[in-house]
Structures are given as C-alpha cells and as structure tokens.
Amino acid sequence: MKIKVKYIAADIAECAVFVALMTVCTLFVQIPFYPVPLTFQTVISVLAGLLLGKNKGMASMACYCLLGLVGAPVFSGFGGGIYSVFKPTFGYILGFIFSAFVAGYIGGNCGIKRNITAALAAFSADYILGISYFALVWHFWLKMPDLWNNIILYNILYMPKDLVLCILAALLSCKVAPLIRRGKGNIKKNMPQ
C-alpha cells in the first residue's frame, strides 16, 4: 500500500512539474516576434507526452487547460477564464492535450527514431487542432476578413520554430527518460518490505 501511495505521489508531482513548466513557458519565456511572441508551449506538451507517457502527459496538459478555464491567469498575456474558449488561439491549448497523448502513445521508449516520429505526430496534432479552431473562431465567431492570410500570419509562420523544437524535444527525452525511470526504481528499491 505504501509503495502505491508513493507512486501516486510521484505521478502527481511529475504532472505538476509539467503544468508549472507550461505556465512558466507561456508567461515568462517568450521571444518578441510579430504578430505574437514566440513561446515554447508546443514543445512542453510534446515533452510531457514523451517523458510522462500518454496518460500522465495528457493529464498534465488537461490540468493546465482546466486551471486556465477556471480563471487562473496561466494563458498567454496572463489570461484565463471560461471566455478564453472564444479566442482564436484556444484550439492550441486543447491541442496540447492531444499532442501530449500522441507523443506518449507513439514514443517514450527512448528510441531516437521512434521519439522523433512521436514528436512530429504530436506537433501535427497540435497544429491541426489549433489551425482548425482558429479558422472557425476567426471566420464564424469573430467574422473577421482575410482568413487565409491570417492563418499564415498567426499559425503557419510559427510552424518551423515548433518543428525544430519538437525534434530537439525528442532527442532530449531520450537522455532524460532513463533518469526518470532510475528515480522511480530507487523509490521501489528503498521501500521497506
């Protein structure tokens, strides 16, 4: 019973670390760029899936999303609240949940090729959902003109940066994942029988 409680506590701590990383990378780690600053959100969601696995990775990104929806100022520009669902970029926040799941589902076994494939699939999942949501909100809710130009300006323009960072995340995960497994092994080994 004590072993199970320690594993649950470790799982919660791992998820909390990725919620905190996502928040910090959203609010404080930004590179000024036009029309919106460059952030590292997509790469954090991919890392969550690769390092935590599909279930915990998805749970950590879902916690981040829910935290923002209940009003905590964790979204870009210190935003939050249920009204965030009406912003064109909210699809990316939902995409982080699916991105983490896809990365964890495909990757995580520390094979470089497999993790790169997982990162690329997760990157695609985030952008497919993000661009689709953007288009729907931009065109039907906000009724703004120039949909295709703005899809390029607010979405596609950022893809090369995120693509490179996701590949780097796959390589990093191959180095970090064994350390996480070793730490969990130490928890089990040091438990009294």
C-alpha positions, 0 to 999 in steps of 0.5 A: 500500500505504501509503495502505491501511495508513493507512486501516486505521489510521484505521478502527481508531482511529475504532472505538476512539474509539467503544468508549472513548466507550461505556465512558466513557458507561456508567461515568462519565456517568450521571444518578441516576434510579430504578430505574437511572441514566440513561446515554447508551449508546443514543445512542453506538451510534446515533452510531457507526452514523451517523458510522462507517457500518454496518460500522465502527459495528457493529464498534465496538459488537461490540468493546465487547460482546466486551471486556465478555464477556471480563471487562473491567469496561466494563458498567454498575456496572463489570461484565463477564464471560461471566455478564453474558449472564444479566442482564436488561439484556444484550439492550441491549448486543447491541442496540447492535450492531444499532442501530449497523448500522441507523443506518449502513445507513439514514443517514450521508449527512448528510441531516437527514431521512434521519439522523433516520429512521436514528436512530429505526430504530436506537433501535427496534432497540435497544429491541426487542432489549433489551425482548425479552431482558429479558422472557425473562431476567426471566420464564424465567431469573430467574422473577421476578413482575410482568413487565409492570410491570417492563418499564415500570419498567426499559425503557419509562420510559427510552424518551423520554430515548433518543428525544430523544437519538437525534434530537439524535444525528442532527442532530449527525452531520450537522455532524460527518460532513463533518469526518470525511470532510475528515480522511480526504481530507487523509490521501489528499491528503498521501500521497506518490505 
